[in-house]
Amino acid sequence: MPPESPSRGQDRFDDDDYPAYTMGRAAAMIGATPGFLRAVGEARLITPLRSEGGHRRYSRYQLRVAARARELVDQGTPIDSACRIVILEDQLEDALRINEELRRTTAGSEGASAS
């Protein structure tokens, strides 16, 4: 397999879903412990990918999700509840985005049929 060009490798690090961060680095980035990341993984909030050696790797998206859960835990919310809240917030954001897309599509098709 030929080595990747620097620009292609850089593109991966720009990808929010690319698992670029080790557990230790990820924990430090969000101000948490590796145990916290394991706990949110066990609660199925995030599922880190594994390196060939079996080590957990986290993406920037996963770190944002874990950081939100950490905010809630820091405010006194139990970790399982915090994970559920974050999941529901994410689902609500998706539903609102879909509704807005449908509104634009409907408004666009109504405008086209009125012409």
N, C-alpha and C positions, 0 to 999 in steps of 0.2 A: 504494500500500500504506500503510495507516495506521500511525503510529508505535506501537511497543509500549508497553504500560503499564509503569511501573516494576516492578510486582510480577512481571509475566511475564518481563521481562528479568532480574530477580534470580533467578527460578526456573532459568533457564539456567545461571547461575553456581553454583547449588547442585547441578546435574547433574554427576556424576562423568565423564560422557562428552562434555560440551560442550567443544569446542576453544577455550578461552578465553585461552590463554597463547601469546605469541610465542616464537620460538626463544630469543632473548636472555633473556627473563624466565624461561622454563622452565629453561634451563641454570643461571641464577643460583639458582633455587629449590631445585635438587637438588645444587648445588655442583659442577657439571660445566661443560664447555665446549660451545659449539654443535657443535664437531666430534664430541664424544662422542654427542650426540643424532643427528647425521647417521649415525654409525657404527652405533648400535643400530637406526636406521631401515633402513640397508643390510643389516643382519643379519636384518631382518624381525621384530624383536621388537615394534616399534611402527610404526604407519603414521600419521603426522600428517596431518590434513586440511590443505587449502590454502585460503587466503583468496582473494578474487576477484583480488587482485594477485599470487597465486602464492606467498605467504609461508606457511611452515609454522606450524600452530597445534596446540597440544597440550592434551589434557584432563588433569584431575587423575588419572584412572586411569592414563593413559599415563605421567605423571610418577612415580607410585608404582612402576610396572614398571621404568622407566628408573633410578630411584633404587636399586632392588634390584640391578639389573645393575651399577650403579656400585659398590655395596658389594662385590660379588664381584670386580670388576676391581681395586678398591683392595686386596683381599686377595691379588692376584697371579694371578687367573684370567684367561686370555686372553678377549678380548671375545666372540668367537664361542662359546666354551664357556660363558661367563657368560650369554649370551642363551639358549642351549639349556637351561641349568639353570633359568632363570626360567620358560621355557615349560613345562618338565616340572613345576615346582612349581605353576604355575597349573593345569595339567591334573590333577594329583593333588588339588588343593583342590576342583576341580569334581567329580571322581569321588567324593571323600569326601562332599561335599554331596549328590550324587545318591543315594549309598548310604544316607545318613541319611534322606533323604526317602522312599526306598523302604521302609526299615525302619519308619518311622512309618506309612506307608500300609498296609503289611502287618499291623502290629500293630493298627491301627485296624480293618481289615476282619476280622481274626481275632476281635477282641473283639466286634464287631457280630454275627458269625455264632454266637458262643458264647451270646449272649443269647437 
